[in-house]
Amino acid sequence: MLMELLTTAEEPGIDWQACGDITNDMWFVLANASPAERQALADAAAERLRELLRWSAEQGHSPRTLVTRVQREFLQSLADGSAWHEFDRAEAEEA
């Protein structure tokens, strides 16, 4: 997921500040997502999280050892819908 990469970007090798700017712009677009689009994103994030946190007996290692706290929290917030709370609360306050 592009948002996952941008959200968890770190120096060196990738400009985390530029990634943050791009991600902020993406969130404002995603804030207008329909319930079906949000659900599709939640499903994709949940699947990605399952893939990253699985144990791999076949290869003798698991990708879970490489998952950062920020990466896990980001994917979890998309999967459980809490990523949208800030946007939904702002809309309710404006109404």
C-alpha positions as CSV (number, residue, x, y, z in Angstrom):
1,M,0.0,0.0,0.0
2,L,1.4,3.4,-1.0
3,M,-0.1,5.1,2.1
4,E,1.6,2.5,4.3
5,L,5.0,3.3,2.7
6,L,4.4,7.0,2.9
7,T,3.1,6.9,6.5
8,T,6.0,4.8,7.8
9,A,8.8,6.5,5.8
10,E,12.0,7.2,7.6
11,E,15.4,8.7,6.7
12,P,17.8,7.9,5.2
13,G,16.7,6.9,1.7
14,I,13.3,8.6,1.6
15,D,12.3,12.1,2.5
16,W,9.8,11.6,5.3
17,Q,8.8,15.2,5.4
18,A,7.7,15.1,1.7
19,C,6.0,11.8,2.4
20,G,4.1,13.4,5.2
21,D,3.0,16.2,3.0
22,I,1.7,13.8,0.4
23,T,0.0,11.7,3.0
24,N,-1.8,14.7,4.4
25,D,-3.1,15.6,1.0
26,M,-4.3,12.0,0.5
27,W,-6.2,12.0,3.8
28,F,-8.2,15.0,2.7
29,V,-9.2,13.2,-0.4
30,L,-10.0,10.0,1.5
31,A,-12.1,11.9,4.0
32,N,-14.7,12.1,1.3
33,A,-14.7,8.4,0.6
34,S,-18.0,6.6,0.5
35,P,-18.7,3.9,3.1
36,A,-18.0,1.2,0.4
37,E,-14.7,2.8,-0.4
38,R,-13.8,3.0,3.3
39,Q,-14.7,-0.7,3.7
40,A,-12.6,-1.7,0.7
41,L,-9.6,0.2,2.3
42,A,-10.3,-1.5,5.6
43,D,-10.4,-4.9,4.0
44,A,-7.1,-4.3,2.2
45,A,-5.4,-3.0,5.4
46,A,-6.7,-6.0,7.4
47,E,-5.4,-8.4,4.8
48,R,-2.0,-6.6,4.7
49,L,-1.8,-6.8,8.5
50,R,-2.6,-10.5,8.4
51,E,0.1,-11.0,5.8
52,L,2.7,-9.1,7.8
53,L,1.9,-10.7,11.1
54,R,1.8,-14.3,10.0
55,W,4.3,-16.9,11.0
56,S,6.1,-18.6,8.1
57,A,7.2,-22.1,9.1
58,E,8.0,-22.8,5.4
59,Q,10.8,-20.2,5.2
60,G,11.8,-20.3,8.9
61,H,11.1,-16.6,9.4
62,S,8.2,-14.3,9.7
63,P,7.7,-10.8,8.2
64,R,6.4,-9.8,11.6
65,T,9.9,-9.2,12.8
66,L,10.2,-6.3,10.4
67,V,6.9,-4.6,11.2
68,T,7.3,-1.3,13.0
69,R,4.9,-0.1,15.7
70,V,3.9,2.8,13.4
71,Q,3.2,0.5,10.5
72,R,1.1,-1.8,12.7
73,E,-0.9,1.1,14.2
74,F,-1.5,2.7,10.9
75,L,-2.8,-0.5,9.3
76,Q,-4.9,-1.3,12.4
77,S,-6.5,2.1,12.4
78,L,-7.6,1.6,8.7
79,A,-8.8,-1.9,9.4
80,D,-10.9,-1.0,12.5
81,G,-12.1,2.3,11.1
82,S,-10.5,4.5,13.8
83,A,-8.5,6.3,11.1
84,W,-11.7,8.1,10.1
85,H,-12.7,9.3,13.5
86,E,-10.9,12.7,13.2
87,F,-12.6,13.4,9.9
88,D,-16.0,12.2,11.0
89,R,-15.8,14.2,14.2
90,A,-14.9,17.4,12.2
91,E,-17.9,16.9,9.9
92,A,-20.2,16.5,12.9
93,E,-18.9,19.6,14.5
94,E,-19.4,21.6,11.3
95,A,-23.1,20.5,11.0
